[in-house]
Amino acid sequence: MKKDEEAAREYSEMFVVFSDSIEVWLRRIVIVLVIGLCLFQAVLRVPEIRQWLASADKYEGTSIHRKNEP
C-alpha cells in the first residue's frame, strides 16, 4: 500500500516537472504568434506591401458578376 502511494506521488512530481516545461514552451509559442500577428497587421497598413499580401483587396467595394446569375 505504501509502495503504491509512493509511486503515485513520484508520478505526480514527474508530471508536474514535465507539464511545467511544456507550459514554458507553449507560452513562448503563443507570445511569438501574437507578436507575429501584430507585425503582420502593421505591415498590411502599408499600401505598397498590402497589394502583394492581400489578393482579395482588389475586389473590395465592387460586386462580382457571375455568368450563371439571373
PyMOL Python script that loads the backbone (N, CA, C, O; Angstrom):
from pymol import cmd

cmd.read_pdbstr("""\
ATOM      1  N   MET A   1       0.812  -1.182   0.000  1.00  0.00           N
ATOM      2  CA  MET A   1       0.000   0.000   0.000  1.00  0.00           C
ATOM      3  C   MET A   1       0.869   1.265   0.000  1.00  0.00           C
ATOM      4  O   MET A   1       0.608   2.208  -0.747  1.00  0.00           O
ATOM      5  N   LYS A   2       1.899   1.269   0.846  1.00  0.00           N
ATOM      6  CA  LYS A   2       2.786   2.421   0.876  1.00  0.00           C
ATOM      7  C   LYS A   2       3.557   2.563  -0.424  1.00  0.00           C
ATOM      8  O   LYS A   2       3.873   3.673  -0.853  1.00  0.00           O
ATOM      9  N   LYS A   3       3.857   1.431  -1.048  1.00  0.00           N
ATOM     10  CA  LYS A   3       4.578   1.463  -2.315  1.00  0.00           C
ATOM     11  C   LYS A   3       3.733   2.127  -3.392  1.00  0.00           C
ATOM     12  O   LYS A   3       4.252   2.884  -4.212  1.00  0.00           O
ATOM     13  N   ASP A   4       2.437   1.850  -3.395  1.00  0.00           N
ATOM     14  CA  ASP A   4       1.531   2.447  -4.376  1.00  0.00           C
ATOM     15  C   ASP A   4       1.421   3.956  -4.166  1.00  0.00           C
ATOM     16  O   ASP A   4       1.410   4.726  -5.127  1.00  0.00           O
ATOM     17  N   GLU A   5       1.341   4.370  -2.907  1.00  0.00           N
ATOM     18  CA  GLU A   5       1.258   5.801  -2.608  1.00  0.00           C
ATOM     19  C   GLU A   5       2.551   6.513  -3.001  1.00  0.00           C
ATOM     20  O   GLU A   5       2.527   7.629  -3.520  1.00  0.00           O
ATOM     21  N   GLU A   6       3.669   5.855  -2.747  1.00  0.00           N
ATOM     22  CA  GLU A   6       4.973   6.416  -3.115  1.00  0.00           C
ATOM     23  C   GLU A   6       5.088   6.540  -4.631  1.00  0.00           C
ATOM     24  O   GLU A   6       5.563   7.555  -5.140  1.00  0.00           O
ATOM     25  N   ALA A   7       4.657   5.517  -5.343  1.00  0.00           N
ATOM     26  CA  ALA A   7       4.708   5.545  -6.805  1.00  0.00           C
ATOM     27  C   ALA A   7       3.783   6.628  -7.356  1.00  0.00           C
ATOM     28  O   ALA A   7       4.139   7.320  -8.310  1.00  0.00           O
ATOM     29  N   ALA A   8       2.607   6.778  -6.767  1.00  0.00           N
ATOM     30  CA  ALA A   8       1.675   7.807  -7.218  1.00  0.00           C
ATOM     31  C   ALA A   8       2.236   9.200  -6.971  1.00  0.00           C
ATOM     32  O   ALA A   8       2.093  10.086  -7.813  1.00  0.00           O
ATOM     33  N   ARG A   9       2.869   9.397  -5.829  1.00  0.00           N
ATOM     34  CA  ARG A   9       3.471  10.693  -5.515  1.00  0.00           C
ATOM     35  C   ARG A   9       4.625  11.001  -6.456  1.00  0.00           C
ATOM     36  O   ARG A   9       4.769  12.128  -6.929  1.00  0.00           O
ATOM     37  N   GLU A  10       5.451   9.984  -6.724  1.00  0.00           N
ATOM     38  CA  GLU A  10       6.581  10.148  -7.630  1.00  0.00           C
ATOM     39  C   GLU A  10       6.092  10.480  -9.047  1.00  0.00           C
ATOM     40  O   GLU A  10       6.648  11.348  -9.720  1.00  0.00           O
ATOM     41  N   TYR A  11       5.052   9.780  -9.480  1.00  0.00           N
ATOM     42  CA  TYR A  11       4.476  10.041 -10.798  1.00  0.00           C
ATOM     43  C   TYR A  11       3.922  11.465 -10.868  1.00  0.00           C
ATOM     44  O   TYR A  11       4.101  12.156 -11.871  1.00  0.00           O
ATOM     45  N   SER A  12       3.257  11.895  -9.813  1.00  0.00           N
ATOM     46  CA  SER A  12       2.693  13.249  -9.780  1.00  0.00           C
ATOM     47  C   SER A  12       3.797  14.294  -9.867  1.00  0.00           C
ATOM     48  O   SER A  12       3.652  15.288 -10.578  1.00  0.00           O
ATOM     49  N   GLU A  13       4.892  14.082  -9.157  1.00  0.00           N
ATOM     50  CA  GLU A  13       6.012  15.014  -9.204  1.00  0.00           C
ATOM     51  C   GLU A  13       6.627  15.064 -10.601  1.00  0.00           C
ATOM     52  O   GLU A  13       6.955  16.141 -11.099  1.00  0.00           O
ATOM     53  N   MET A  14       6.783  13.905 -11.229  1.00  0.00           N
ATOM     54  CA  MET A  14       7.333  13.857 -12.585  1.00  0.00           C
ATOM     55  C   MET A  14       6.402  14.561 -13.575  1.00  0.00           C
ATOM     56  O   MET A  14       6.868  15.251 -14.482  1.00  0.00           O
ATOM     57  N   PHE A  15       5.100  14.389 -13.403  1.00  0.00           N
ATOM     58  CA  PHE A  15       4.137  15.031 -14.283  1.00  0.00           C
ATOM     59  C   PHE A  15       4.184  16.546 -14.135  1.00  0.00           C
ATOM     60  O   PHE A  15       4.089  17.269 -15.126  1.00  0.00           O
ATOM     61  N   VAL A  16       4.329  17.032 -12.902  1.00  0.00           N
ATOM     62  CA  VAL A  16       4.402  18.473 -12.668  1.00  0.00           C
ATOM     63  C   VAL A  16       5.644  19.060 -13.335  1.00  0.00           C
ATOM     64  O   VAL A  16       5.576  20.121 -13.955  1.00  0.00           O
ATOM     65  N   VAL A  17       6.768  18.375 -13.207  1.00  0.00           N
ATOM     66  CA  VAL A  17       8.006  18.848 -13.842  1.00  0.00           C
ATOM     67  C   VAL A  17       7.834  18.869 -15.360  1.00  0.00           C
ATOM     68  O   VAL A  17       8.213  19.840 -16.016  1.00  0.00           O
ATOM     69  N   PHE A  18       7.269  17.811 -15.914  1.00  0.00           N
ATOM     70  CA  PHE A  18       7.052  17.733 -17.360  1.00  0.00           C
ATOM     71  C   PHE A  18       6.082  18.813 -17.831  1.00  0.00           C
ATOM     72  O   PHE A  18       6.349  19.492 -18.822  1.00  0.00           O
ATOM     73  N   SER A  19       4.971  18.977 -17.139  1.00  0.00           N
ATOM     74  CA  SER A  19       3.963  19.952 -17.568  1.00  0.00           C
ATOM     75  C   SER A  19       4.474  21.382 -17.421  1.00  0.00           C
ATOM     76  O   SER A  19       4.093  22.253 -18.203  1.00  0.00           O
ATOM     77  N   ASP A  20       5.322  21.635 -16.442  1.00  0.00           N
ATOM     78  CA  ASP A  20       5.909  22.975 -16.303  1.00  0.00           C
ATOM     79  C   ASP A  20       6.797  23.310 -17.501  1.00  0.00           C
ATOM     80  O   ASP A  20       6.766  24.433 -18.003  1.00  0.00           O
ATOM     81  N   SER A  21       7.581  22.347 -17.953  1.00  0.00           N
ATOM     82  CA  SER A  21       8.443  22.613 -19.104  1.00  0.00           C
ATOM     83  C   SER A  21       7.615  22.791 -20.378  1.00  0.00           C
ATOM     84  O   SER A  21       7.946  23.634 -21.212  1.00  0.00           O
ATOM     85  N   ILE A  22       6.556  22.020 -20.539  1.00  0.00           N
ATOM     86  CA  ILE A  22       5.678  22.178 -21.702  1.00  0.00           C
ATOM     87  C   ILE A  22       4.968  23.521 -21.651  1.00  0.00           C
ATOM     88  O   ILE A  22       4.791  24.169 -22.683  1.00  0.00           O
ATOM     89  N   GLU A  23       4.564  23.941 -20.469  1.00  0.00           N
ATOM     90  CA  GLU A  23       3.881  25.226 -20.309  1.00  0.00           C
ATOM     91  C   GLU A  23       4.779  26.378 -20.730  1.00  0.00           C
ATOM     92  O   GLU A  23       4.309  27.331 -21.351  1.00  0.00           O
ATOM     93  N   VAL A  24       6.059  26.306 -20.401  1.00  0.00           N
ATOM     94  CA  VAL A  24       7.001  27.355 -20.797  1.00  0.00           C
ATOM     95  C   VAL A  24       7.078  27.436 -22.320  1.00  0.00           C
ATOM     96  O   VAL A  24       7.041  28.531 -22.882  1.00  0.00           O
ATOM     97  N   TRP A  25       7.183  26.291 -22.994  1.00  0.00           N
ATOM     98  CA  TRP A  25       7.268  26.284 -24.460  1.00  0.00           C
ATOM     99  C   TRP A  25       5.971  26.769 -25.095  1.00  0.00           C
ATOM    100  O   TRP A  25       6.007  27.513 -26.074  1.00  0.00           O
ATOM    101  N   LEU A  26       4.841  26.364 -24.561  1.00  0.00           N
ATOM    102  CA  LEU A  26       3.567  26.819 -25.105  1.00  0.00           C
ATOM    103  C   LEU A  26       3.399  28.330 -24.936  1.00  0.00           C
ATOM    104  O   LEU A  26       2.899  29.011 -25.831  1.00  0.00           O
ATOM    105  N   ARG A  27       3.813  28.833 -23.807  1.00  0.00           N
ATOM    106  CA  ARG A  27       3.734  30.275 -23.568  1.00  0.00           C
ATOM    107  C   ARG A  27       4.606  31.025 -24.565  1.00  0.00           C
ATOM    108  O   ARG A  27       4.190  32.051 -25.101  1.00  0.00           O
ATOM    109  N   ARG A  28       5.802  30.526 -24.816  1.00  0.00           N
ATOM    110  CA  ARG A  28       6.699  31.155 -25.795  1.00  0.00           C
ATOM    111  C   ARG A  28       6.087  31.139 -27.189  1.00  0.00           C
ATOM    112  O   ARG A  28       6.142  32.138 -27.906  1.00  0.00           O
ATOM    113  N   ILE A  29       5.510  30.017 -27.569  1.00  0.00           N
ATOM    114  CA  ILE A  29       4.890  29.901 -28.891  1.00  0.00           C
ATOM    115  C   ILE A  29       3.741  30.889 -29.036  1.00  0.00           C
ATOM    116  O   ILE A  29       3.623  31.550 -30.068  1.00  0.00           O
ATOM    117  N   VAL A  30       2.904  30.998 -28.030  1.00  0.00           N
ATOM    118  CA  VAL A  30       1.769  31.925 -28.081  1.00  0.00           C
ATOM    119  C   VAL A  30       2.270  33.367 -28.177  1.00  0.00           C
ATOM    120  O   VAL A  30       1.721  34.155 -28.946  1.00  0.00           O
ATOM    121  N   ILE A  31       3.282  33.716 -27.424  1.00  0.00           N
ATOM    122  CA  ILE A  31       3.828  35.077 -27.467  1.00  0.00           C
ATOM    123  C   ILE A  31       4.388  35.383 -28.851  1.00  0.00           C
ATOM    124  O   ILE A  31       4.156  36.467 -29.386  1.00  0.00           O
ATOM    125  N   VAL A  32       5.122  34.438 -29.435  1.00  0.00           N
ATOM    126  CA  VAL A  32       5.680  34.638 -30.776  1.00  0.00           C
ATOM    127  C   VAL A  32       4.558  34.791 -31.803  1.00  0.00           C
ATOM    128  O   VAL A  32       4.649  35.642 -32.687  1.00  0.00           O
ATOM    129  N   LEU A  33       3.507  33.985 -31.702  1.00  0.00           N
ATOM    130  CA  LEU A  33       2.401  34.084 -32.644  1.00  0.00           C
ATOM    131  C   LEU A  33       1.657  35.413 -32.512  1.00  0.00           C
ATOM    132  O   LEU A  33       1.266  35.996 -33.524  1.00  0.00           O
ATOM    133  N   VAL A  34       1.455  35.898 -31.302  1.00  0.00           N
ATOM    134  CA  VAL A  34       0.776  37.187 -31.098  1.00  0.00           C
ATOM    135  C   VAL A  34       1.634  38.329 -31.649  1.00  0.00           C
ATOM    136  O   VAL A  34       1.116  39.243 -32.291  1.00  0.00           O
ATOM    137  N   ILE A  35       2.936  38.276 -31.401  1.00  0.00           N
ATOM    138  CA  ILE A  35       3.830  39.304 -31.942  1.00  0.00           C
ATOM    139  C   ILE A  35       3.821  39.252 -33.470  1.00  0.00           C
ATOM    140  O   ILE A  35       3.784  40.292 -34.127  1.00  0.00           O
ATOM    141  N   GLY A  36       3.853  38.040 -34.034  1.00  0.00           N
ATOM    142  CA  GLY A  36       3.789  37.901 -35.485  1.00  0.00           C
ATOM    143  C   GLY A  36       2.497  38.450 -36.056  1.00  0.00           C
ATOM    144  O   GLY A  36       2.509  39.102 -37.100  1.00  0.00           O
ATOM    145  N   LEU A  37       1.390  38.196 -35.390  1.00  0.00           N
ATOM    146  CA  LEU A  37       0.100  38.716 -35.840  1.00  0.00           C
ATOM    147  C   LEU A  37       0.093  40.241 -35.823  1.00  0.00           C
ATOM    148  O   LEU A  37      -0.374  40.870 -36.772  1.00  0.00           O
ATOM    149  N   CYS A  38       0.601  40.829 -34.765  1.00  0.00           N
ATOM    150  CA  CYS A  38       0.646  42.294 -34.677  1.00  0.00           C
ATOM    151  C   CYS A  38       1.545  42.882 -35.766  1.00  0.00           C
ATOM    152  O   CYS A  38       1.190  43.885 -36.385  1.00  0.00           O
ATOM    153  N   LEU A  39       2.693  42.271 -36.002  1.00  0.00           N
ATOM    154  CA  LEU A  39       3.586  42.755 -37.053  1.00  0.00           C
ATOM    155  C   LEU A  39       2.939  42.625 -38.434  1.00  0.00           C
ATOM    156  O   LEU A  39       3.046  43.532 -39.260  1.00  0.00           O
ATOM    157  N   PHE A  40       2.275  41.507 -38.679  1.00  0.00           N
ATOM    158  CA  PHE A  40       1.627  41.290 -39.970  1.00  0.00           C
ATOM    159  C   PHE A  40       0.514  42.314 -40.183  1.00  0.00           C
ATOM    160  O   PHE A  40       0.362  42.842 -41.284  1.00  0.00           O
ATOM    161  N   GLN A  41      -0.257  42.595 -39.148  1.00  0.00           N
ATOM    162  CA  GLN A  41      -1.314  43.602 -39.265  1.00  0.00           C
ATOM    163  C   GLN A  41      -0.716  44.984 -39.513  1.00  0.00           C
ATOM    164  O   GLN A  41      -1.295  45.778 -40.255  1.00  0.00           O
ATOM    165  N   ALA A  42       0.410  45.277 -38.916  1.00  0.00           N
ATOM    166  CA  ALA A  42       1.064  46.568 -39.152  1.00  0.00           C
ATOM    167  C   ALA A  42       1.572  46.659 -40.582  1.00  0.00           C
ATOM    168  O   ALA A  42       1.472  47.715 -41.207  1.00  0.00           O
ATOM    169  N   VAL A  43       2.112  45.575 -41.103  1.00  0.00           N
ATOM    170  CA  VAL A  43       2.606  45.554 -42.482  1.00  0.00           C
ATOM    171  C   VAL A  43       1.456  45.724 -43.470  1.00  0.00           C
ATOM    172  O   VAL A  43       1.634  46.341 -44.520  1.00  0.00           O
ATOM    173  N   LEU A  44       0.284  45.188 -43.152  1.00  0.00           N
ATOM    174  CA  LEU A  44      -0.866  45.317 -44.047  1.00  0.00           C
ATOM    175  C   LEU A  44      -1.358  46.756 -44.164  1.00  0.00           C
ATOM    176  O   LEU A  44      -2.154  47.053 -45.055  1.00  0.00           O
ATOM    177  N   ARG A  45      -0.920  47.636 -43.310  1.00  0.00           N
ATOM    178  CA  ARG A  45      -1.328  49.039 -43.390  1.00  0.00           C
ATOM    179  C   ARG A  45      -0.510  49.813 -44.418  1.00  0.00           C
ATOM    180  O   ARG A  45      -0.850  50.951 -44.741  1.00  0.00           O
ATOM    181  N   VAL A  46       0.556  49.219 -44.934  1.00  0.00           N
ATOM    182  CA  VAL A  46       1.381  49.855 -45.968  1.00  0.00           C
ATOM    183  C   VAL A  46       0.822  49.441 -47.327  1.00  0.00           C
ATOM    184  O   VAL A  46       0.869  48.261 -47.673  1.00  0.00           O
ATOM    185  N   PRO A  47       0.292  50.393 -48.108  1.00  0.00           N
ATOM    186  CA  PRO A  47      -0.378  50.039 -49.365  1.00  0.00           C
ATOM    187  C   PRO A  47       0.511  49.300 -50.374  1.00  0.00           C
ATOM    188  O   PRO A  47       0.028  48.409 -51.073  1.00  0.00           O
ATOM    189  N   GLU A  48       1.788  49.651 -50.462  1.00  0.00           N
ATOM    190  CA  GLU A  48       2.681  49.008 -51.426  1.00  0.00           C
ATOM    191  C   GLU A  48       2.883  47.525 -51.107  1.00  0.00           C
ATOM    192  O   GLU A  48       2.997  46.697 -52.011  1.00  0.00           O
ATOM    193  N   ILE A  49       2.925  47.206 -49.841  1.00  0.00           N
ATOM    194  CA  ILE A  49       3.116  45.818 -49.427  1.00  0.00           C
ATOM    195  C   ILE A  49       1.782  45.080 -49.395  1.00  0.00           C
ATOM    196  O   ILE A  49       1.722  43.880 -49.666  1.00  0.00           O
ATOM    197  N   ARG A  50       0.725  45.795 -49.068  1.00  0.00           N
ATOM    198  CA  ARG A  50      -0.600  45.185 -48.948  1.00  0.00           C
ATOM    199  C   ARG A  50      -1.053  44.547 -50.258  1.00  0.00           C
ATOM    200  O   ARG A  50      -1.691  43.494 -50.246  1.00  0.00           O
ATOM    201  N   GLN A  51      -0.729  45.178 -51.388  1.00  0.00           N
ATOM    202  CA  GLN A  51      -1.159  44.623 -52.675  1.00  0.00           C
ATOM    203  C   GLN A  51      -0.506  43.274 -52.964  1.00  0.00           C
ATOM    204  O   GLN A  51      -1.062  42.476 -53.719  1.00  0.00           O
ATOM    205  N   TRP A  52       0.638  43.008 -52.393  1.00  0.00           N
ATOM    206  CA  TRP A  52       1.293  41.714 -52.580  1.00  0.00           C
ATOM    207  C   TRP A  52       0.741  40.656 -51.636  1.00  0.00           C
ATOM    208  O   TRP A  52       0.688  39.476 -51.984  1.00  0.00           O
ATOM    209  N   LEU A  53       0.329  41.072 -50.443  1.00  0.00           N
ATOM    210  CA  LEU A  53      -0.095  40.123 -49.418  1.00  0.00           C
ATOM    211  C   LEU A  53      -1.587  39.815 -49.450  1.00  0.00           C
ATOM    212  O   LEU A  53      -1.985  38.687 -49.159  1.00  0.00           O
ATOM    213  N   ALA A  54      -2.415  40.789 -49.795  1.00  0.00           N
ATOM    214  CA  ALA A  54      -3.862  40.603 -49.755  1.00  0.00           C
ATOM    215  C   ALA A  54      -4.413  40.601 -51.182  1.00  0.00           C
ATOM    216  O   ALA A  54      -4.682  41.657 -51.753  1.00  0.00           O
ATOM    217  N   SER A  55      -4.576  39.419 -51.742  1.00  0.00           N
ATOM    218  CA  SER A  55      -5.021  39.324 -53.131  1.00  0.00           C
ATOM    219  C   SER A  55      -6.487  39.706 -53.298  1.00  0.00           C
ATOM    220  O   SER A  55      -6.874  40.137 -54.385  1.00  0.00           O
ATOM    221  N   ALA A  56      -7.303  39.569 -52.284  1.00  0.00           N
ATOM    222  CA  ALA A  56      -8.726  39.890 -52.385  1.00  0.00           C
ATOM    223  C   ALA A  56      -8.984  41.384 -52.220  1.00  0.00           C
ATOM    224  O   ALA A  56     -10.117  41.837 -52.382  1.00  0.00           O
ATOM    225  N   ASP A  57      -7.972  42.133 -51.909  1.00  0.00           N
ATOM    226  CA  ASP A  57      -8.130  43.566 -51.680  1.00  0.00           C
ATOM    227  C   ASP A  57      -8.613  44.295 -52.932  1.00  0.00           C
ATOM    228  O   ASP A  57      -9.321  45.296 -52.824  1.00  0.00           O
ATOM    229  N   LYS A  58      -8.246  43.816 -54.103  1.00  0.00           N
ATOM    230  CA  LYS A  58      -8.653  44.491 -55.336  1.00  0.00           C
ATOM    231  C   LYS A  58     -10.148  44.337 -55.600  1.00  0.00           C
ATOM    232  O   LYS A  58     -10.708  45.113 -56.375  1.00  0.00           O
ATOM    233  N   TYR A  59     -10.809  43.365 -54.983  1.00  0.00           N
ATOM    234  CA  TYR A  59     -12.244  43.164 -55.175  1.00  0.00           C
ATOM    235  C   TYR A  59     -13.084  43.922 -54.152  1.00  0.00           C
ATOM    236  O   TYR A  59     -14.312  43.922 -54.241  1.00  0.00           O
ATOM    237  N   GLU A  60     -12.458  44.548 -53.212  1.00  0.00           N
ATOM    238  CA  GLU A  60     -13.189  45.229 -52.154  1.00  0.00           C
ATOM    239  C   GLU A  60     -13.949  46.427 -52.715  1.00  0.00           C
ATOM    240  O   GLU A  60     -13.379  47.273 -53.404  1.00  0.00           O
ATOM    241  N   GLY A  61     -15.230  46.486 -52.413  1.00  0.00           N
ATOM    242  CA  GLY A  61     -16.045  47.610 -52.837  1.00  0.00           C
ATOM    243  C   GLY A  61     -16.699  47.449 -54.194  1.00  0.00           C
ATOM    244  O   GLY A  61     -17.508  48.290 -54.587  1.00  0.00           O
ATOM    245  N   THR A  62     -16.376  46.402 -54.914  1.00  0.00           N
ATOM    246  CA  THR A  62     -17.009  46.151 -56.211  1.00  0.00           C
ATOM    247  C   THR A  62     -17.706  44.802 -56.159  1.00  0.00           C
ATOM    248  O   THR A  62     -17.242  43.876 -55.493  1.00  0.00           O
ATOM    249  N   SER A  63     -18.817  44.700 -56.861  1.00  0.00           N
ATOM    250  CA  SER A  63     -19.528  43.419 -56.873  1.00  0.00           C
ATOM    251  C   SER A  63     -18.942  42.512 -57.946  1.00  0.00           C
ATOM    252  O   SER A  63     -18.445  42.974 -58.973  1.00  0.00           O
ATOM    253  N   ILE A  64     -19.010  41.240 -57.691  1.00  0.00           N
ATOM    254  CA  ILE A  64     -18.519  40.237 -58.647  1.00  0.00           C
ATOM    255  C   ILE A  64     -19.712  39.735 -59.440  1.00  0.00           C
ATOM    256  O   ILE A  64     -20.663  39.210 -58.862  1.00  0.00           O
ATOM    257  N   HIS A  65     -19.673  39.887 -60.743  1.00  0.00           N
ATOM    258  CA  HIS A  65     -20.760  39.445 -61.614  1.00  0.00           C
ATOM    259  C   HIS A  65     -20.412  38.062 -62.163  1.00  0.00           C
ATOM    260  O   HIS A  65     -19.370  37.866 -62.789  1.00  0.00           O
ATOM    261  N   ARG A  66     -21.302  37.122 -61.914  1.00  0.00           N
ATOM    262  CA  ARG A  66     -21.103  35.760 -62.419  1.00  0.00           C
ATOM    263  C   ARG A  66     -22.007  35.537 -63.612  1.00  0.00           C
ATOM    264  O   ARG A  66     -23.080  36.134 -63.702  1.00  0.00           O
ATOM    265  N   LYS A  67     -21.590  34.697 -64.513  1.00  0.00           N
ATOM    266  CA  LYS A  67     -22.338  34.459 -65.747  1.00  0.00           C
ATOM    267  C   LYS A  67     -23.645  33.716 -65.516  1.00  0.00           C
ATOM    268  O   LYS A  67     -24.605  33.946 -66.252  1.00  0.00           O
ATOM    269  N   ASN A  68     -23.721  32.841 -64.532  1.00  0.00           N
ATOM    270  CA  ASN A  68     -24.893  31.992 -64.306  1.00  0.00           C
ATOM    271  C   ASN A  68     -25.968  32.656 -63.459  1.00  0.00           C
ATOM    272  O   ASN A  68     -27.026  32.063 -63.255  1.00  0.00           O
ATOM    273  N   GLU A  69     -25.738  33.854 -62.964  1.00  0.00           N
ATOM    274  CA  GLU A  69     -26.745  34.522 -62.139  1.00  0.00           C
ATOM    275  C   GLU A  69     -27.804  35.168 -63.031  1.00  0.00           C
ATOM    276  O   GLU A  69     -27.463  35.729 -64.073  1.00  0.00           O
ATOM    277  N   PRO A  70     -29.089  35.101 -62.645  1.00  0.00           N
ATOM    278  CA  PRO A  70     -30.149  35.726 -63.460  1.00  0.00           C
ATOM    279  C   PRO A  70     -30.134  37.234 -63.380  1.00  0.00           C
ATOM    280  O   PRO A  70     -30.962  37.894 -64.008  1.00  0.00           O
TER     281      PRO A  70
END
""", "prot")
cmd.dss("prot")
cmd.show_as("cartoon", "prot")
cmd.util.cbc("prot")
cmd.orient("prot")
